[in-house]
Amino acid sequence: ALSLIVIFHGGGQSEDTPFTRTNGQLQKLAEDHGYIVISPFGYRSNAFFGNTWPIPKGSNTAAPATDQQQTYALSEKDVLNLIDLTEKEYKVDPTHVFLMGNSMGGQGLFHLAAKYPERWAAIAPSDCPLDPAFYPFDKIKNIPAMYIHGDKDATYPVEMGRAMAEAMKAHGENVTYVEVKGGEHPTTWPQVLPQIIDFFDQHKK
């Protein structure tokens, strides 16, 4: 059976973005390590993959909109439908499903991780802090995580990423925090992609 990586794009991006940002490295690593990779569009380019948890004050992005509940619900549904179809079609091992996502995509990842924690083997969100005062960290404490943040992120200053990782640790989460020197908001995770794939390899249950 194959393992599955679900990767979530950032706000306003398309489902192609995760592949173009890595210049083919994502496909190559996935092939070498035995993963299928899917990149859901999520119904709308800014629908947060269902996330409605608040983001930190002082960031340079729009927060999830409170009047978009139906759109966000459809965004989440799009993700789950795509995962279910892929699992059936390609004989994916359901205990080997991994999530990664950048910015808005990482925030969607955190939403799905908390809502369906039993479905994910490990997660690797990047540059996507939520407001630690509101997020239900206890729900994800059994999911191994690698949290990645660039120290040159102008959208979410690196302090926000450190606070997110600290909150995860404080709630007993098995989290590896990776701070990328020179990493900017959209380009941090591609710089550590081999490390992310190795991390997933360690958590094939």
C-alpha positions in Angstrom: 0.0 0.0 0.0 1.1 3.5 -0.7 1.4 6.5 1.7 -0.4 9.8 1.0 0.8 13.4 1.5 -2.0 16.0 1.3 -0.5 19.4 0.7 -2.4 22.7 1.2 -1.7 25.9 -0.8 -1.5 29.4 0.7 -4.2 32.1 0.4 -5.0 33.2 -3.2 -2.8 30.4 -4.6 -3.8 27.5 -6.8 -3.4 23.7 -6.3 -0.4 23.9 -8.6 1.6 26.2 -6.3 3.1 23.5 -4.0 4.5 21.8 -7.1 5.8 24.9 -8.9 7.5 26.3 -5.7 9.7 23.2 -5.4 10.7 22.9 -9.1 9.8 19.2 -9.3 11.6 18.3 -6.1 8.3 17.4 -4.4 7.3 14.9 -7.1 10.8 13.4 -7.1 11.1 13.0 -3.3 7.5 11.5 -3.2 8.4 9.0 -5.9 11.7 8.0 -4.2 10.0 7.5 -0.8 6.8 5.9 -1.9 4.2 8.6 -1.5 1.3 9.8 -3.6 0.9 13.6 -3.3 -2.4 15.4 -3.7 -3.0 19.2 -3.6 -6.7 20.1 -3.0 -7.9 23.4 -4.3 -10.3 23.7 -1.4 -13.4 25.1 -3.3 -12.1 28.7 -3.3 -8.6 30.1 -3.3 -9.2 31.8 0.1 -11.5 29.4 1.9 -9.0 28.3 4.6 -9.8 24.6 4.0 -12.5 25.0 6.7 -10.4 26.8 9.3 -12.1 29.5 11.4 -9.6 29.6 14.3 -8.4 33.2 14.9 -4.9 34.2 13.6 -2.5 36.3 15.6 -3.1 40.0 15.9 -0.4 42.0 14.0 -0.1 39.7 11.1 -0.3 41.0 7.5 -3.0 38.7 6.3 -6.8 38.6 6.4 -8.3 36.5 9.2 -10.9 33.9 8.3 -14.2 35.7 7.6 -17.0 35.1 10.1 -19.7 35.3 7.3 -18.2 32.6 5.1 -19.2 29.5 7.1 -20.8 27.8 4.1 -17.8 28.4 1.8 -15.4 27.2 4.5 -17.5 24.0 5.1 -17.4 23.3 1.3 -13.7 23.9 1.3 -13.2 21.3 4.0 -15.6 18.9 2.2 -13.5 19.3 -1.0 -10.4 18.1 0.9 -12.1 15.1 2.5 -13.7 14.0 -0.8 -10.3 14.1 -2.5 -8.6 12.1 0.2 -11.4 9.5 0.2 -11.3 9.2 -3.6 -7.5 8.9 -3.6 -7.5 6.2 -0.9 -10.0 4.1 -2.8 -8.4 4.6 -6.2 -4.8 4.0 -5.3 -4.9 1.5 -2.4 -3.5 4.1 0.1 -2.8 2.8 3.6 -5.3 4.9 5.7 -2.8 4.9 8.6 -0.2 6.6 6.4 -1.9 9.9 5.6 0.3 13.0 6.2 -0.6 16.7 6.0 1.6 19.6 5.1 0.6 23.2 4.3 1.9 26.8 4.1 0.3 30.0 5.4 -3.5 29.7 5.0 -2.9 26.1 4.0 -1.2 25.4 7.3 -4.0 27.0 9.2 -6.4 24.7 7.3 -4.2 21.8 8.2 -4.4 22.7 11.9 -8.2 22.9 11.6 -8.4 19.5 10.0 -5.9 18.0 12.4 -8.0 19.0 15.4 -11.3 18.0 13.8 -10.2 14.5 12.6 -7.1 13.7 14.6 -7.4 10.0 14.2 -6.9 10.3 10.4 -3.4 11.7 10.3 0.0 10.0 10.9 2.0 13.2 11.2 1.7 16.9 10.1 4.2 19.5 8.9 2.6 23.0 8.9 4.8 26.0 7.9 4.6 29.8 8.5 1.0 29.5 9.7 0.5 30.5 13.3 -2.9 30.6 14.9 -3.7 32.6 18.0 -2.6 30.1 20.7 -5.2 31.4 23.1 -8.0 29.9 21.1 -6.7 26.7 19.3 -7.6 23.3 20.9 -4.0 22.0 21.1 -5.0 19.0 23.3 -6.9 17.5 20.3 -3.7 17.1 18.3 -1.3 16.0 21.0 -1.1 12.5 19.6 -0.1 13.6 16.2 3.6 14.0 15.7 4.3 17.5 14.2 7.1 19.4 12.5 6.4 23.1 12.7 8.5 25.2 10.3 8.9 29.0 10.2 11.3 31.3 8.4 13.1 34.0 10.3 12.6 36.5 7.5 8.8 36.0 7.3 7.3 39.5 6.7 3.7 38.2 6.9 3.9 36.4 10.2 7.0 37.5 12.1 9.1 34.5 13.4 8.1 35.3 17.0 4.6 34.1 16.1 5.9 30.8 14.8 8.0 30.4 18.0 4.9 31.1 20.1 3.0 28.5 18.2 5.7 25.8 18.6 5.9 26.7 22.4 2.2 26.3 22.8 2.3 22.9 21.1 5.0 21.8 23.4 3.2 23.2 26.5 0.2 21.0 25.6 2.3 17.8 25.4 2.6 17.7 21.7 5.5 15.8 20.1 6.7 18.7 18.0 9.9 19.4 16.2 10.4 23.1 15.6 12.5 24.0 12.5 13.5 27.7 12.1 14.8 28.4 8.6 17.5 31.0 8.4 16.7 33.5 5.6 13.3 31.8 5.1 10.6 34.1 3.7 6.9 33.5 4.0 6.2 31.5 0.8 9.7 29.9 0.4 10.6 28.5 3.8 9.2 25.0 3.5 10.7 24.2 0.1 14.1 24.8 1.6 13.6 22.0 4.2 11.5 19.6 2.0 13.9 16.6 2.3 13.8 17.0 6.0 9.9 17.0 6.0 9.8 13.8 3.9 12.3 12.2 6.3 10.1 13.2 9.2 7.1 11.6 7.5 9.1 8.5 6.8 9.8 8.1 10.6 6.1 8.2 11.3 4.8 5.6 8.9 2.9 3.8 11.7 
